[in-house]
Amino acid sequence: MAFNYALQWESPRLKYYWHHNFVHEVYRKHLVEKITGQQERKILVDCRENFYSFYLDIKEIEEIGYKYISFFLNEKKFINWLNKCQEENINACEEPWLIPSSYEKQELFSLLKGLEKKFHYSVALHLVSQPHITSFLEHELRVLMKHIDSQLSGELLSEVTLPLKLPEILFEQFEWYTLLLLVERKNLSEKKRIVLFQQHLDKWRFITAGDSRKPMTLEYLIKRSGLDMGDYTQIKKQYTHLLEIKDGSFARRVAYLENKYLSKESQRFAFIIREISYIRFITKSTWMKLWFLIDQVIKRLENILEMPLEDFTSSEMEDINNLTENLIWNDRKTYLYISGDEGPLLYYNGTDKMIRSQIFEEIDFGSIEYLQGSIGYKGTVHGRVVCIGWNDDVTKKLAMVTEDTILVVPQTTPAYVGALVKVRGLVVDEAGITGHASIISRELRLPSIIGTRIATKVFHDGDNIIIDGDKCIVKKIIEETKNE
């Protein structure tokens, strides 16, 4: 029954969303395989009352991982995938943010089916770039660069695998601090500030769809300005830092790409990783916006039908009258789902707890003093933890950030980028070389350890920890109590 698994991601438990849209519609229907020719089939889903975890079989990843490389090295297939990702993003950008209030029940069901189809395809396009897949590309690149001095090799790897195009979220940050400087210098009235905030909003509304499922709002920008405008010196410092990144990144990368140590084959792998890294930002924002639109439709349908809609499939939507009979997860607070050679197995109503105890080890998180991970960006720093869990109030947590903070998070999101400009270091549960955390930390020259899996469960607010970039670990600093 049990298999060796690797945790891919965790999230808060969300109705309707994870199991139906990822497991059933994407993995069970082999949408990724239709794009790449490869797809994992052995899946474990652990759905508890407060969170949802998704695992893939380690042996299966190893068996097919290198086969994915043939897809990336096939120029025609690879470029076609990149173009499809861009095309879907453009289509999503053109979707209106609000569903017309005039839509009735049948129109909403029809719209939902169309949005779901786009959503599932966009998710499949995104999953092609998952770090557990692209790690095989990174490994091959490291092998090709093994003749280079280890320190130079690490520096080269960081530079040549960064996207040549600066992620839009950093442009948004730069323009935001530029705006704050203008507001501060000219001491603008609240009315004039609102006009400037609205202009910023109109340009960058879609950027937070890369994480939060909903666009930026004016209320959010007003609250954000309250957090960021406390110290003019800090505003100037963040502006200068981002200006250096904006002006220096491209030239620096071009210089590294022209480095004599890189063979043509190395450059080819570096190019592929760069393109994948950039496209991950795009595909994530695409399906997040579609998810936001789907949420709106479902809420409207729930009001019309006067019943909650949990997890249902498109085929079940065909018969609206029998919808209540076809709800498949509505009464299941927890479940364990395993899909493998024996076919799909579902455990619930208590049996999931029994099977879960056979598969998962009980971990004493309090006894763990250090964690191994991968380098996001090399460096050794120590500081005090601010840990943001899935169910925490992000705004309150970010208000705790100071210059000696090491931020510990499950994954990085656009909401955290403003804090990342300020902090001393970063530790992340998830991520890989093509992930958001790795790219942003390298852009910001921020020491980081990624892929720790359980850092948010081990470290707590106020813990004194050190990021050791040489050993790829993050560990607690045990503080001795001084005797009087």
Secondary structure, DSSP 8 states (H G I E B T S, - for coil): ----EEEEEEEE--TTTHIIIIIIIIIITTHHHHHHS-----EEEEE-SSEEEEEEEHHHHHHHHHHHHHHHH-HHHHHHHHHHHHHHHHHHHHS-SS--TT--HHHHHHHHHHHHHHHHHHHHHHHTT-HHHHHHHHHHHHHHTTTS-HHHHHHHHHHHTS-SS--HHHHHHHHHHHHHHHHHHHT--HHHHHHHHHHHHHHHGGGGGGTSSS---HHHHHHHHHHHTT-HHHHHHHHHHHHHHHHHHHHHHHHHHT-TT--HHHHHHHHHHHHHHHHHHHHHHHHHHHHHHHHHHHHHHHHHHTS---S--HHHHT-GGGHHHH-SSTT-SSEEEEEETTEEEEEETTHHHHHHHHHS----GGG--EEE-EEEE--EEEEEEEE--TTS-HHHHHTT--TTEEEEESS--GGGHHHHTT-SEEEESS--TTSHHHHHHHHHT--EEE--SSHHHH--TT-EEEEETTTTEEEE--------
